[in-house]
């Protein structure tokens, strides 16, 4: 719960509105991007909590979602990656903050968070490339 509140707080602080890629979005796309933090957070928590999660399918689905949204909003692939990295960094920082508050070691969790989000970024870029080639 602490991590979820922290993610919402960081997004609400205005950092998101200052991003150049975010300023290009219409109102509906802005809401979708804000909500994407929740999807990313849930996928990340599942991945670090489950002993043997299927990282490929979940990370691919999230990457596909980010790429599709960015492509529909006419963001470049660089801007799509920037959008994902904004939310990834916000979510990871919030989870680490929650681990520290609970006095729980997070070295392994941090490694797993980066592995999971790296897979998402690769999926995002692959999907975006495919969308660009489609007629």
Phi and psi in degrees as a GROMACS rama.xvg file:
@    title "Ramachandran Plot"
@    xaxis  label "Phi"
@    yaxis  label "Psi"
@TYPE xy
-61.2876  -43.0706  UNK-2
-65.3058  -40.5901  UNK-3
-62.969  -45.3551  UNK-4
-61.0862  -41.4327  UNK-5
-63.9834  -42.0139  UNK-6
-60.7875  -48.5128  UNK-7
-61.0675  -41.1613  UNK-8
-63.8605  -45.7508  UNK-9
-63.0773  -38.2652  UNK-10
-69.9438  -40.6593  UNK-11
-72.8405  -18.6656  UNK-12
-66.3543  -6.78536  UNK-13
99.924  -4.99335  UNK-14
-61.7661  -36.3056  UNK-15
-66.0627  -45.3013  UNK-16
-64.4219  -21.3965  UNK-17
-79.9726  -13.9559  UNK-18
-72.4552  130.865  UNK-19
-59.8302  -40.4127  UNK-20
-64.7934  -34.3106  UNK-21
-69.4905  -33.423  UNK-22
-67.2946  -20.4731  UNK-23
-79.6997  -12.2956  UNK-24
-86.0169  148.005  UNK-25
-79.4449  175.302  UNK-26
-59.7631  -42.7082  UNK-27
-64.8814  -43.9878  UNK-28
-64.5031  -35.3456  UNK-29
-62.5666  -42.8511  UNK-30
-63.9386  -42.7596  UNK-31
-62.3795  -41.6543  UNK-32
-66.2128  -40.7347  UNK-33
-60.1774  -42.3565  UNK-34
-68.9277  -23.839  UNK-35
-64.929  -24.0043  UNK-36
-62.0165  -37.6929  UNK-37
-65.7456  -43.7235  UNK-38
-61.9864  -45.1808  UNK-39
-62.2056  -44.8444  UNK-40
-60.4496  -47.5397  UNK-41
-62.2302  -44.1224  UNK-42
-63.0762  -40.8926  UNK-43
-65.4904  -45.6563  UNK-44
-63.9992  -41.3299  UNK-45
-61.0639  -45.0803  UNK-46
-62.6004  -41.894  UNK-47
-81.6594  -13.364  UNK-48
-95.0191  -27.111  UNK-49
-92.5885  138.743  UNK-50
-61.1889  -45.7373  UNK-51
-136.087  69.1133  UNK-52
-74.5858  158.196  UNK-53
-88.8531  87.1577  UNK-54
-64.9906  -34.4849  UNK-55
-63.2253  -48.5225  UNK-56
-69.2966  -44.0293  UNK-57
-67.8966  -45.109  UNK-58
-66.732  -37.323  UNK-59
-64.1983  -42.5148  UNK-60
-62.2798  -43.3092  UNK-61
-68.4866  -42.4704  UNK-62
-61.8979  -40.8642  UNK-63
-61.3451  -42.5881  UNK-64
-61.4274  -47.3144  UNK-65
-63.5049  -43.3286  UNK-66
-65.8307  -44.6064  UNK-67
-62.5701  -44.506  UNK-68
-62.6247  -45.0653  UNK-69
-63.8748  -42.8952  UNK-70
-64.1024  -43.9244  UNK-71
-61.3745  -33.1931  UNK-72
-87.7191  3.30085  UNK-73
62.5218  33.4717  UNK-74
-82.2707  150.231  UNK-75
-73.0563  168.711  UNK-76
-66.0279  -29.7916  UNK-77
-67.615  -44.6397  UNK-78
-65.3097  -35.437  UNK-79
-61.6596  -43.6451  UNK-80
-66.1573  -39.9551  UNK-81
-62.2914  -40.919  UNK-82
-62.015  -47.8447  UNK-83
-60.4267  -45.7693  UNK-84
-63.4204  -35.2373  UNK-85
-57.5583  -50.3046  UNK-86
-71.1912  -38.8644  UNK-87
-58.5434  -48.737  UNK-88
-64.3213  -40.3316  UNK-89
-62.4863  -45.3639  UNK-90
-66.7867  -47.5045  UNK-91
-61.9012  -44.5211  UNK-92
-60.3411  -38.5809  UNK-93
-68.402  -40.5501  UNK-94
-66.2248  -43.7289  UNK-95
-61.0847  -41.9806  UNK-96
-58.81  -43.2038  UNK-97
-65.1952  -40.4987  UNK-98
-61.5259  -44.4741  UNK-99
-63.5789  -43.673  UNK-100
-60.1284  -35.1917  UNK-101
-86.9082  0.384567  UNK-102
58.2661  40.3151  UNK-103
-109.56  130.728  UNK-104
-60.7355  140.02  UNK-105
-127.204  12.0702  UNK-106
-58.0761  -49.2051  UNK-107
-66.5986  -40.6433  UNK-108
-62.695  -39.8038  UNK-109
-63.0099  -43.0712  UNK-110
-59.9089  -44.9621  UNK-111
-67.0853  -37.6508  UNK-112
-62.7048  -42.8638  UNK-113
-68.1513  -39.4374  UNK-114
-60.7247  -45.2993  UNK-115
-64.6828  -48.3292  UNK-116
-72.4649  -27.5082  UNK-117
-63.8412  -41.144  UNK-118
-63.0165  -38.0281  UNK-119
-63.5776  -45.3745  UNK-120
-62.193  -41.9188  UNK-121
-62.4801  -44.395  UNK-122
-61.845  -42.5485  UNK-123
-57.322  -48.9852  UNK-124
-67.197  -40.1505  UNK-125
-63.8211  -44.4636  UNK-126
-64.3682  -44.1694  UNK-127
-60.8596  -42.0597  UNK-128
-60.569  -41.6781  UNK-129
-65.9671  -39.5104  UNK-130
-65.2894  -35.6702  UNK-131
-66.8471  -32.679  UNK-132
-80.5208  -21.4771  UNK-133
-68.0666  146.298  UNK-134
